[in-house]
Amino acid sequence: MEKPWGYELIWAHTDRYVGKLLKINAGQALSYQFHRQKDETIYVLSGTLRLHYSEDDGPASVIELGPGSVFHIRCGLRHRFEATEDVELLEASTPELDDVVRLEDRYGRAPEKTQ
């Protein structure tokens, strides 16, 4: 599925879990968002990912993740993935695909719904 930041490929979808491959183009970023129910873990396959995250409305912490890095995003954690170079990552999550609350989006997409 094409996205303004790259694309996502859902390779597994059951009533218990979802597996995705995300390709984020260099210089692009997903929405700054959080999930009310969805819990996810990412694994960076290639590239450098800048991860912005915060527990609340305060300023986000920023870390860089490279190949082999893993990060758990529990529900409620505000987060954004930003690619400093082309990034491929795997995401394993609970199945609530529409559970996205957008706080900011550089592509003008609606405040809630899918990425």
N, C-alpha and C positions, 0 to 999 in steps of 0.2 A: 504494500500500500504506500503510495507516494505521499510524502509530507513536505511542507515548505522547508524543512531543515535537512531532508534526506529521504529515507524510507524505513518502514518496518515490515518484517516478515514474521507472521505468527506461524510457528512450526508445530505447536502443540496447544490444544484448547480442550480442556475437559471441565467437568463441574467442580474439580478440586484444584486445578492449577492451569497456568498458561506459560508457554515458552515463546520468547520473541528474539529475533535478531534485529538490532537497530543499527542503521548506518547513518551517522551524523556528519554532514559535510563540514569541512574546515570553515571556521568563522560563524557557524550557525549554532542555534541553541533552541532547546525545547522551552515550553512555558515554565515560568516559576509557578509551582503548583504544590498541592498536597492531596492526599487521599483520605477519605473518611473510613474506609474499610480495607482497601487494597494494601497488601504487604508485598514488598518486592525485594529482590536481591539482584545486583548487577555484577557481571564479570567482564572486564575489558579485554577484548581479543587483540585489538591493534589500535594504534594512535594514542593521543593524549587527550584526556577528558578533564575539563575543569568542572568540578562539582560544587555548586552553591547550595548551602543547606542551613536551616535554622529551626529551632524548636518553637519559635513564636514570631511576632511581628518585628523583632529586633533585626539588626543587620545580619546578613548571612555570613557564615564562615565559608571559606573557599579552600579546597584542596585539589591537587592534581593527581589523577589516577592514570597509570600507564598499563601496558599489557600485563595481564596476570593479576591486576588489582581487583578486589572484591569490596562491595559496599552494600550494607543492608539498609533499606529505606522502609521504616515501619510507618504504619498509618499515622497521619498527623504531622509528619516531618515535612516541612516546606523544602522544596528542592528544585534544582534546574541542572540539566546537563548542557554543557557548552563545549564544542569541539575546537581546540586550538590547532588541530590538524585533523584530517579525515579519521573518524573513529568508527570501529565496529565493536558492538558489545552484545552480550547475551543478557536477557532479563528473564528471571523466573519469578512468577508472582501468583498470588491468589487470583481467581477468575473474574473479579469485578472490573472489567475493561472500561466501563463508562464512569467509573468513580474517579473523576478528575475535577478538582476545583482550581481553576486558573486564577492566579493573583496578578500576573503580568504576562503579556505575550507580544513579542515584537512583530508578529505577523497579523495582528488585528483580529484574532479569533475570539470567539465568545468566552466570557468568564468561566463558564462551566461546560462540561461534557468531555469529549475525547481530545487528545493532544493534537 
